[in-house]
């Protein structure tokens, strides 16, 4: 599948894969100088890119495990959803979950983009839903 991508800034980096079978494509910071994120702080980090996700697909932005375990940084909204009709810059709001300040450097891998298909649905309001053995049990109701 071809996905059109546009550099909005000259120093932007096209997403890359860490290995042949990676599902996620690494997104890079598009910074001119390092940015420090204090503990408990959220900072919007630009990628300098706009992406044309095909219709019927969405771009999902997930944390990079290395960045979250080594620096305590992960997307503030947990998973970013990029719709196929969005043409603006991809910006990752990184939150510092650690108790130490963390530095994001220019051209550092800050998140990963996974392009996935989705089903378009029509919600139909009804008086009753079909019965299941689980019923309305939630939040740990299927085990300990």
VMD Tcl script that builds the backbone (N, CA, C; Angstrom):
set m [mol new atoms 432]
animate dup $m
set s [atomselect $m all]
$s set {name element resname resid chain x y z} {
  {N N UNK 1 A 0.839 -1.166 0.000}
  {CA C UNK 1 A 0.000 0.000 0.000}
  {C C UNK 1 A 0.892 1.240 0.000}
  {N N UNK 2 A 0.543 2.194 -0.809}
  {CA C UNK 2 A 1.265 3.461 -0.843}
  {C C UNK 2 A 0.514 4.469 0.022}
  {N N UNK 3 A 1.245 5.194 0.832}
  {CA C UNK 3 A 0.674 6.249 1.664}
  {C C UNK 3 A 1.441 7.533 1.362}
  {N N UNK 4 A 0.713 8.548 0.909}
  {CA C UNK 4 A 1.343 9.826 0.598}
  {C C UNK 4 A 1.728 10.540 1.886}
  {N N UNK 5 A 2.913 11.143 1.880}
  {CA C UNK 5 A 3.410 11.856 3.039}
  {C C UNK 5 A 4.070 13.143 2.550}
  {N N UNK 6 A 3.893 14.219 3.314}
  {CA C UNK 6 A 4.445 15.506 2.913}
  {C C UNK 6 A 5.287 16.062 4.052}
  {N N UNK 7 A 6.515 16.473 3.726}
  {CA C UNK 7 A 7.348 17.169 4.697}
  {C C UNK 7 A 6.871 18.613 4.776}
  {N N UNK 8 A 6.432 19.021 5.957}
  {CA C UNK 8 A 6.015 20.398 6.178}
  {C C UNK 8 A 7.193 21.268 6.599}
  {N N UNK 9 A 8.233 20.604 7.079}
  {CA C UNK 9 A 9.458 21.284 7.493}
  {C C UNK 9 A 10.637 20.535 6.883}
  {N N UNK 10 A 11.652 21.274 6.476}
  {CA C UNK 10 A 12.800 20.684 5.777}
  {C C UNK 10 A 13.516 19.620 6.608}
  {N N UNK 11 A 13.570 19.804 7.930}
  {CA C UNK 11 A 14.299 18.862 8.787}
  {C C UNK 11 A 13.449 17.693 9.279}
  {N N UNK 12 A 12.246 17.509 8.729}
  {CA C UNK 12 A 11.389 16.380 9.102}
  {C C UNK 12 A 11.993 15.078 8.586}
  {N N UNK 13 A 11.696 13.995 9.295}
  {CA C UNK 13 A 12.201 12.667 8.939}
  {C C UNK 13 A 11.035 11.768 8.539}
  {N N UNK 14 A 11.148 11.115 7.392}
  {CA C UNK 14 A 10.124 10.165 6.941}
  {C C UNK 14 A 10.121 8.973 7.909}
  {N N UNK 15 A 8.937 8.466 8.302}
  {CA C UNK 15 A 8.872 7.330 9.233}
  {C C UNK 15 A 9.643 6.110 8.710}
  {N N UNK 16 A 10.234 5.373 9.645}
  {CA C UNK 16 A 10.993 4.169 9.308}
  {C C UNK 16 A 10.527 3.002 10.161}
  {N N UNK 17 A 10.886 1.794 9.721}
  {CA C UNK 17 A 10.604 0.582 10.496}
  {C C UNK 17 A 11.901 0.098 11.127}
  {N N UNK 18 A 11.802 -0.398 12.360}
  {CA C UNK 18 A 12.978 -0.903 13.053}
  {C C UNK 18 A 13.446 -2.249 12.535}
  {N N UNK 19 A 12.531 -3.030 11.995}
  {CA C UNK 19 A 12.872 -4.327 11.407}
  {C C UNK 19 A 11.840 -4.651 10.332}
  {N N UNK 20 A 12.104 -5.678 9.574}
  {CA C UNK 20 A 11.281 -6.001 8.408}
  {C C UNK 20 A 9.803 -6.199 8.731}
  {N N UNK 21 A 9.490 -6.855 9.845}
  {CA C UNK 21 A 8.101 -7.209 10.137}
  {C C UNK 21 A 7.451 -6.332 11.208}
  {N N UNK 22 A 8.021 -5.183 11.488}
  {CA C UNK 22 A 7.411 -4.253 12.447}
  {C C UNK 22 A 6.054 -3.787 11.933}
  {N N UNK 23 A 5.091 -3.702 12.831}
  {CA C UNK 23 A 3.776 -3.160 12.476}
  {C C UNK 23 A 3.805 -1.640 12.501}
  {N N UNK 24 A 4.634 -1.077 13.380}
  {CA C UNK 24 A 4.679 0.363 13.556}
  {C C UNK 24 A 5.846 1.006 12.834}
  {N N UNK 25 A 5.611 2.199 12.337}
  {CA C UNK 25 A 6.638 3.003 11.684}
  {C C UNK 25 A 7.028 4.117 12.648}
  {N N UNK 26 A 8.304 4.214 12.951}
  {CA C UNK 26 A 8.780 5.192 13.912}
  {C C UNK 26 A 8.565 6.615 13.413}
  {N N UNK 27 A 8.003 7.444 14.298}
  {CA C UNK 27 A 7.854 8.876 14.047}
  {C C UNK 27 A 8.969 9.600 14.787}
  {N N UNK 28 A 9.538 10.596 14.150}
  {CA C UNK 28 A 10.691 11.316 14.681}
  {C C UNK 28 A 10.318 12.741 15.075}
  {N N UNK 29 A 10.965 13.246 16.114}
  {CA C UNK 29 A 10.762 14.643 16.487}
  {C C UNK 29 A 11.340 15.539 15.392}
  {N N UNK 30 A 10.683 16.648 15.180}
  {CA C UNK 30 A 11.166 17.646 14.220}
  {C C UNK 30 A 11.438 18.913 15.024}
  {N N UNK 31 A 12.557 18.887 15.723}
  {CA C UNK 31 A 12.951 19.970 16.614}
  {C C UNK 31 A 14.241 20.608 16.129}
  {N N UNK 32 A 14.428 21.869 16.445}
  {CA C UNK 32 A 15.684 22.545 16.135}
  {C C UNK 32 A 16.663 22.444 17.296}
  {N N UNK 33 A 16.134 22.206 18.492}
  {CA C UNK 33 A 16.977 22.049 19.677}
  {C C UNK 33 A 16.272 21.104 20.652}
  {N N UNK 34 A 17.007 20.525 21.599}
  {CA C UNK 34 A 16.392 19.608 22.565}
  {C C UNK 34 A 15.287 20.299 23.378}
  {N N UNK 35 A 14.302 19.503 23.776}
  {CA C UNK 35 A 13.193 19.978 24.611}
  {C C UNK 35 A 13.181 19.139 25.880}
  {N N UNK 36 A 13.102 19.795 27.030}
  {CA C UNK 36 A 13.034 19.097 28.311}
  {C C UNK 36 A 11.587 19.018 28.770}
  {N N UNK 37 A 11.170 17.809 29.164}
  {CA C UNK 37 A 9.820 17.593 29.687}
  {C C UNK 37 A 9.957 17.246 31.165}
  {N N UNK 38 A 9.372 18.063 31.996}
  {CA C UNK 38 A 9.459 17.873 33.437}
  {C C UNK 38 A 8.523 16.739 33.896}
  {N N UNK 39 A 8.775 16.159 35.071}
  {CA C UNK 39 A 7.883 15.120 35.595}
  {C C UNK 39 A 6.432 15.607 35.656}
  {N N UNK 40 A 5.524 14.788 35.159}
  {CA C UNK 40 A 4.114 15.131 35.157}
  {C C UNK 40 A 3.697 16.127 34.091}
  {N N UNK 41 A 4.622 16.581 33.266}
  {CA C UNK 41 A 4.338 17.578 32.233}
  {C C UNK 41 A 4.056 16.904 30.891}
  {N N UNK 42 A 3.233 17.564 30.087}
  {CA C UNK 42 A 2.942 17.133 28.723}
  {C C UNK 42 A 3.402 18.220 27.767}
  {N N UNK 43 A 4.142 17.815 26.738}
  {CA C UNK 43 A 4.642 18.766 25.743}
  {C C UNK 43 A 4.316 18.235 24.352}
  {N N UNK 44 A 3.819 19.111 23.490}
  {CA C UNK 44 A 3.522 18.738 22.109}
  {C C UNK 44 A 4.811 18.767 21.301}
  {N N UNK 45 A 5.148 17.622 20.708}
  {CA C UNK 45 A 6.373 17.490 19.920}
  {C C UNK 45 A 5.985 17.354 18.445}
  {N N UNK 46 A 6.429 18.261 17.595}
  {CA C UNK 46 A 6.081 18.197 16.174}
  {C C UNK 46 A 6.874 17.115 15.438}
  {N N UNK 47 A 6.257 16.569 14.386}
  {CA C UNK 47 A 6.970 15.631 13.503}
  {C C UNK 47 A 7.373 16.305 12.202}
  {N N UNK 48 A 6.735 17.426 11.880}
  {CA C UNK 48 A 7.019 18.111 10.622}
  {C C UNK 48 A 6.421 17.420 9.413}
  {N N UNK 49 A 5.489 16.491 9.658}
  {CA C UNK 49 A 4.909 15.688 8.572}
  {C C UNK 49 A 3.387 15.786 8.539}
  {N N UNK 50 A 2.838 15.704 7.349}
  {CA C UNK 50 A 1.406 15.498 7.141}
  {C C UNK 50 A 1.280 14.206 6.343}
  {N N UNK 51 A 0.288 13.398 6.695}
  {CA C UNK 51 A 0.143 12.074 6.090}
  {C C UNK 51 A -1.265 11.935 5.520}
  {N N UNK 52 A -1.349 11.345 4.335}
  {CA C UNK 52 A -2.639 11.098 3.682}
  {C C UNK 52 A -3.004 9.626 3.863}
  {N N UNK 53 A -3.650 9.346 4.986}
  {CA C UNK 53 A -4.079 7.976 5.270}
  {C C UNK 53 A -5.220 7.644 4.309}
  {N N UNK 54 A -5.179 6.484 3.646}
  {CA C UNK 54 A -6.246 6.135 2.703}
  {C C UNK 54 A -7.613 6.002 3.377}
  {N N UNK 55 A -8.660 6.288 2.631}
  {CA C UNK 55 A -10.023 6.140 3.134}
  {C C UNK 55 A -10.253 4.689 3.535}
  {N N UNK 56 A -10.937 4.470 4.651}
  {CA C UNK 56 A -11.174 3.126 5.172}
  {C C UNK 56 A -10.085 2.666 6.136}
  {N N UNK 57 A -9.097 3.527 6.359}
  {CA C UNK 57 A -7.988 3.220 7.270}
  {C C UNK 57 A -7.848 4.371 8.268}
  {N N UNK 58 A -7.141 4.100 9.350}
  {CA C UNK 58 A -6.796 5.136 10.319}
  {C C UNK 58 A -5.333 4.958 10.679}
  {N N UNK 59 A -4.679 6.037 10.993}
  {CA C UNK 59 A -3.319 5.974 11.511}
  {C C UNK 59 A -3.396 6.049 13.024}
  {N N UNK 60 A -2.884 5.045 13.708}
  {CA C UNK 60 A -2.898 5.025 15.173}
  {C C UNK 60 A -1.486 5.293 15.676}
  {N N UNK 61 A -1.363 6.252 16.571}
  {CA C UNK 61 A -0.055 6.613 17.120}
  {C C UNK 61 A 0.072 6.020 18.513}
  {N N UNK 62 A 1.047 5.134 18.657}
  {CA C UNK 62 A 1.293 4.419 19.912}
  {C C UNK 62 A 2.639 4.834 20.499}
  {N N UNK 63 A 2.816 4.517 21.778}
  {CA C UNK 63 A 4.099 4.740 22.446}
  {C C UNK 63 A 5.159 3.818 21.861}
  {N N UNK 64 A 6.399 4.248 21.964}
  {CA C UNK 64 A 7.541 3.376 21.681}
  {C C UNK 64 A 7.966 2.793 23.019}
  {N N UNK 65 A 8.101 1.474 23.079}
  {CA C UNK 65 A 8.414 0.832 24.362}
  {C C UNK 65 A 9.747 1.314 24.929}
  {N N UNK 66 A 10.740 1.534 24.096}
  {CA C UNK 66 A 12.035 1.997 24.575}
  {C C UNK 66 A 11.961 3.372 25.207}
  {N N UNK 67 A 11.219 4.290 24.581}
  {CA C UNK 67 A 11.094 5.648 25.104}
  {C C UNK 67 A 10.327 5.648 26.425}
  {N N UNK 68 A 9.320 4.795 26.518}
  {CA C UNK 68 A 8.524 4.775 27.747}
  {C C UNK 68 A 9.286 4.126 28.897}
  {N N UNK 69 A 10.060 3.078 28.623}
  {CA C UNK 69 A 10.778 2.411 29.711}
  {C C UNK 69 A 12.074 3.109 30.088}
  {N N UNK 70 A 12.734 3.743 29.142}
  {CA C UNK 70 A 14.015 4.402 29.427}
  {C C UNK 70 A 13.853 5.830 29.924}
  {N N UNK 71 A 12.832 6.549 29.405}
  {CA C UNK 71 A 12.669 7.957 29.764}
  {C C UNK 71 A 11.339 8.268 30.450}
  {N N UNK 72 A 10.422 7.297 30.466}
  {CA C UNK 72 A 9.107 7.544 31.061}
  {C C UNK 72 A 8.190 8.381 30.195}
  {N N UNK 73 A 8.488 8.480 28.895}
  {CA C UNK 73 A 7.692 9.306 27.989}
  {C C UNK 73 A 6.767 8.447 27.129}
  {N N UNK 74 A 5.510 8.875 27.042}
  {CA C UNK 74 A 4.526 8.180 26.205}
  {C C UNK 74 A 3.469 9.199 25.786}
  {N N UNK 75 A 2.756 8.918 24.688}
  {CA C UNK 75 A 1.695 9.843 24.278}
  {C C UNK 75 A 0.702 10.079 25.410}
  {N N UNK 76 A 0.361 11.345 25.638}
  {CA C UNK 76 A -0.531 11.718 26.730}
  {C C UNK 76 A -1.921 11.113 26.572}
  {N N UNK 77 A -2.385 10.984 25.335}
  {CA C UNK 77 A -3.711 10.445 25.091}
  {C C UNK 77 A -3.694 8.929 24.886}
  {N N UNK 78 A -2.577 8.295 25.202}
  {CA C UNK 78 A -2.360 6.847 25.111}
  {C C UNK 78 A -2.294 6.360 23.675}
  {N N UNK 79 A -3.336 6.604 22.873}
  {CA C UNK 79 A -3.319 6.257 21.447}
  {C C UNK 79 A -3.913 7.431 20.682}
  {N N UNK 80 A -3.143 7.968 19.750}
  {CA C UNK 80 A -3.659 9.028 18.896}
  {C C UNK 80 A -4.336 8.422 17.686}
  {N N UNK 81 A -5.477 8.973 17.304}
  {CA C UNK 81 A -6.211 8.480 16.141}
  {C C UNK 81 A -6.141 9.544 15.049}
  {N N UNK 82 A -5.529 9.181 13.927}
  {CA C UNK 82 A -5.396 10.088 12.786}
  {C C UNK 82 A -6.346 9.632 11.690}
  {N N UNK 83 A -7.358 10.432 11.442}
  {CA C UNK 83 A -8.378 10.086 10.452}
  {C C UNK 83 A -7.881 10.318 9.037}
  {N N UNK 84 A -8.530 9.637 8.090}
  {CA C UNK 84 A -8.089 9.725 6.696}
  {C C UNK 84 A -8.336 11.092 6.071}
  {N N UNK 85 A -9.183 11.905 6.671}
  {CA C UNK 85 A -9.433 13.229 6.097}
  {C C UNK 85 A -8.627 14.331 6.786}
  {N N UNK 86 A -7.729 13.976 7.708}
  {CA C UNK 86 A -6.880 14.968 8.375}
  {C C UNK 86 A -5.628 15.200 7.544}
  {N N UNK 87 A -5.308 16.465 7.284}
  {CA C UNK 87 A -4.142 16.804 6.468}
  {C C UNK 87 A -3.149 17.707 7.192}
  {N N UNK 88 A -3.359 17.903 8.484}
  {CA C UNK 88 A -2.458 18.751 9.242}
  {C C UNK 88 A -1.226 18.003 9.717}
  {N N UNK 89 A -0.361 18.728 10.413}
  {CA C UNK 89 A 0.872 18.140 10.929}
  {C C UNK 89 A 0.571 17.125 12.029}
  {N N UNK 90 A 1.287 16.021 11.987}
  {CA C UNK 90 A 1.210 15.038 13.068}
  {C C UNK 90 A 2.057 15.572 14.223}
  {N N UNK 91 A 1.413 15.768 15.346}
  {CA C UNK 91 A 2.062 16.257 16.558}
  {C C UNK 91 A 1.794 15.250 17.662}
  {N N UNK 92 A 2.832 14.863 18.387}
  {CA C UNK 92 A 2.691 13.881 19.452}
  {C C UNK 92 A 2.802 14.595 20.794}
  {N N UNK 93 A 1.745 14.535 21.597}
  {CA C UNK 93 A 1.759 15.123 22.938}
  {C C UNK 93 A 2.393 14.091 23.873}
  {N N UNK 94 A 3.664 14.300 24.207}
  {CA C UNK 94 A 4.380 13.361 25.077}
  {C C UNK 94 A 4.216 13.768 26.534}
  {N N UNK 95 A 3.884 12.788 27.370}
  {CA C UNK 95 A 3.736 13.011 28.807}
  {C C UNK 95 A 4.864 12.304 29.536}
  {N N UNK 96 A 5.436 12.986 30.508}
  {CA C UNK 96 A 6.509 12.413 31.314}
  {C C UNK 96 A 5.906 11.763 32.556}
  {N N UNK 97 A 5.867 10.437 32.548}
  {CA C UNK 97 A 5.304 9.658 33.657}
  {C C UNK 97 A 6.325 9.406 34.759}
  {N N UNK 98 A 7.566 9.790 34.553}
  {CA C UNK 98 A 8.622 9.502 35.525}
  {C C UNK 98 A 8.729 10.618 36.561}
  {N N UNK 99 A 9.648 10.447 37.499}
  {CA C UNK 99 A 9.879 11.486 38.506}
  {C C UNK 99 A 11.155 12.284 38.214}
  {N N UNK 100 A 11.653 12.157 36.965}
  {CA C UNK 100 A 12.840 12.890 36.545}
  {C C UNK 100 A 12.556 13.609 35.233}
  {N N UNK 101 A 13.220 14.735 35.011}
  {CA C UNK 101 A 13.048 15.422 33.739}
  {C C UNK 101 A 13.619 14.544 32.621}
  {N N UNK 102 A 13.046 14.669 31.441}
  {CA C UNK 102 A 13.484 13.879 30.283}
  {C C UNK 102 A 13.681 14.812 29.099}
  {N N UNK 103 A 14.697 14.534 28.312}
  {CA C UNK 103 A 15.020 15.367 27.158}
  {C C UNK 103 A 14.637 14.640 25.874}
  {N N UNK 104 A 13.958 15.368 24.987}
  {CA C UNK 104 A 13.664 14.873 23.646}
  {C C UNK 104 A 14.590 15.634 22.705}
  {N N UNK 105 A 15.376 14.899 21.958}
  {CA C UNK 105 A 16.356 15.492 21.056}
  {C C UNK 105 A 15.817 15.613 19.637}
  {N N UNK 106 A 16.384 16.508 18.837}
  {CA C UNK 106 A 16.011 16.582 17.429}
  {C C UNK 106 A 16.222 15.220 16.751}
  {N N UNK 107 A 15.279 14.869 15.914}
  {CA C UNK 107 A 15.322 13.621 15.136}
  {C C UNK 107 A 15.303 12.363 15.994}
  {N N UNK 108 A 14.785 12.468 17.229}
  {CA C UNK 108 A 14.638 11.299 18.101}
  {C C UNK 108 A 13.316 10.597 17.782}
  {N N UNK 109 A 13.318 9.276 17.851}
  {CA C UNK 109 A 12.088 8.507 17.645}
  {C C UNK 109 A 11.186 8.718 18.860}
  {N N UNK 110 A 9.969 9.241 18.616}
  {CA C UNK 110 A 9.102 9.637 19.729}
  {C C UNK 110 A 7.817 8.824 19.843}
  {N N UNK 111 A 7.434 8.113 18.812}
  {CA C UNK 111 A 6.192 7.330 18.823}
  {C C UNK 111 A 6.227 6.418 17.601}
  {N N UNK 112 A 5.186 5.594 17.464}
  {CA C UNK 112 A 5.100 4.760 16.263}
  {C C UNK 112 A 3.703 4.842 15.674}
  {N N UNK 113 A 3.656 4.854 14.353}
  {CA C UNK 113 A 2.418 4.968 13.592}
  {C C UNK 113 A 2.076 3.607 13.003}
  {N N UNK 114 A 0.852 3.142 13.284}
  {CA C UNK 114 A 0.352 1.890 12.715}
  {C C UNK 114 A -0.873 2.238 11.876}
  {N N UNK 115 A -0.882 1.846 10.626}
  {CA C UNK 115 A -2.012 2.100 9.730}
  {C C UNK 115 A -2.890 0.854 9.741}
  {N N UNK 116 A -4.169 1.039 10.117}
  {CA C UNK 116 A -5.079 -0.098 10.267}
  {C C UNK 116 A -6.401 0.169 9.557}
  {N N UNK 117 A -7.019 -0.902 9.025}
  {CA C UNK 117 A -8.357 -0.742 8.458}
  {C C UNK 117 A -9.386 -0.669 9.587}
  {N N UNK 118 A -10.516 -0.054 9.304}
  {CA C UNK 118 A -11.591 -0.038 10.295}
  {C C UNK 118 A -12.921 -0.233 9.581}
  {N N UNK 119 A -13.907 -0.636 10.340}
  {CA C UNK 119 A -15.250 -0.828 9.803}
  {C C UNK 119 A -16.094 0.398 10.090}
  {N N UNK 120 A -16.775 0.887 9.090}
  {CA C UNK 120 A -17.722 1.982 9.300}
  {C C UNK 120 A -19.034 1.346 9.729}
  {N N UNK 121 A -19.642 1.874 10.777}
  {CA C UNK 121 A -20.868 1.273 11.313}
  {C C UNK 121 A -21.963 2.321 11.419}
  {N N UNK 122 A -23.187 1.847 11.443}
  {CA C UNK 122 A -24.354 2.671 11.750}
  {C C UNK 122 A -24.891 2.164 13.080}
  {N N UNK 123 A -24.994 3.038 14.076}
  {CA C UNK 123 A -25.530 2.638 15.364}
  {C C UNK 123 A -27.048 2.650 15.292}
  {N N UNK 124 A -27.665 1.573 15.773}
  {CA C UNK 124 A -29.109 1.421 15.762}
  {C C UNK 124 A -29.580 1.328 17.208}
  {N N UNK 125 A -30.379 2.283 17.647}
  {CA C UNK 125 A -30.895 2.255 19.008}
  {C C UNK 125 A -31.996 1.207 19.116}
  {N N UNK 126 A -31.888 0.349 20.147}
  {CA C UNK 126 A -32.871 -0.704 20.389}
  {C C UNK 126 A -33.280 -0.663 21.857}
  {N N UNK 127 A -34.381 -1.361 22.188}
  {CA C UNK 127 A -34.838 -1.430 23.579}
  {C C UNK 127 A -34.060 -2.467 24.376}
  {N N UNK 128 A -33.630 -3.550 23.712}
  {CA C UNK 128 A -32.921 -4.632 24.389}
  {C C UNK 128 A -31.785 -5.139 23.521}
  {N N UNK 129 A -30.733 -5.657 24.190}
  {CA C UNK 129 A -29.612 -6.287 23.498}
  {C C UNK 129 A -29.701 -7.794 23.696}
  {N N UNK 130 A -29.053 -8.556 22.824}
  {CA C UNK 130 A -29.074 -10.016 22.959}
  {C C UNK 130 A -28.388 -10.425 24.261}
  {N N UNK 131 A -28.808 -11.558 24.823}
  {CA C UNK 131 A -28.273 -12.068 26.085}
  {C C UNK 131 A -26.979 -12.838 25.850}
  {N N UNK 132 A -26.051 -12.737 26.812}
  {CA C UNK 132 A -24.825 -13.539 26.790}
  {C C UNK 132 A -24.584 -14.070 28.199}
  {N N UNK 133 A -23.699 -15.056 28.332}
  {CA C UNK 133 A -23.401 -15.591 29.665}
  {C C UNK 133 A -22.693 -14.555 30.531}
  {N N UNK 134 A -21.973 -13.654 29.941}
  {CA C UNK 134 A -21.277 -12.608 30.700}
  {C C UNK 134 A -22.215 -11.490 31.128}
  {N N UNK 135 A -23.142 -11.164 30.278}
  {CA C UNK 135 A -24.078 -10.092 30.588}
  {C C UNK 135 A -23.377 -8.756 30.730}
  {N N UNK 136 A -23.698 -8.032 31.782}
  {CA C UNK 136 A -23.157 -6.687 32.003}
  {C C UNK 136 A -21.923 -6.703 32.889}
  {N N UNK 137 A -21.377 -7.879 33.189}
  {CA C UNK 137 A -20.195 -7.965 34.045}
  {C C UNK 137 A -18.993 -7.321 33.388}
  {N N UNK 138 A -18.300 -6.490 34.112}
  {CA C UNK 138 A -17.121 -5.800 33.582}
  {C C UNK 138 A -16.091 -5.585 34.681}
  {N N UNK 139 A -14.978 -4.992 34.329}
  {CA C UNK 139 A -13.919 -4.641 35.274}
  {C C UNK 139 A -13.540 -5.816 36.164}
  {N N UNK 140 A -13.047 -6.872 35.544}
  {CA C UNK 140 A -12.556 -8.022 36.319}
  {C C UNK 140 A -13.587 -9.096 36.573}
  {N N UNK 141 A -14.741 -9.004 35.947}
  {CA C UNK 141 A -15.800 -9.975 36.211}
  {C C UNK 141 A -15.521 -11.350 35.605}
  {N N UNK 142 A -14.567 -11.461 34.663}
  {CA C UNK 142 A -14.295 -12.756 34.028}
  {C C UNK 142 A -13.143 -13.489 34.680}
  {N N UNK 143 A -12.580 -12.937 35.730}
  {CA C UNK 143 A -11.455 -13.588 36.411}
  {C C UNK 143 A -10.985 -12.692 37.541}
  {N N UNK 144 A -9.855 -13.082 38.122}
  {CA C UNK 144 A -9.353 -12.295 39.263}
  {C C UNK 144 A -8.506 -11.140 38.829}
}
mol reanalyze $m
mol bondsrecalc $m
mol representation Tube
mol addrep $m
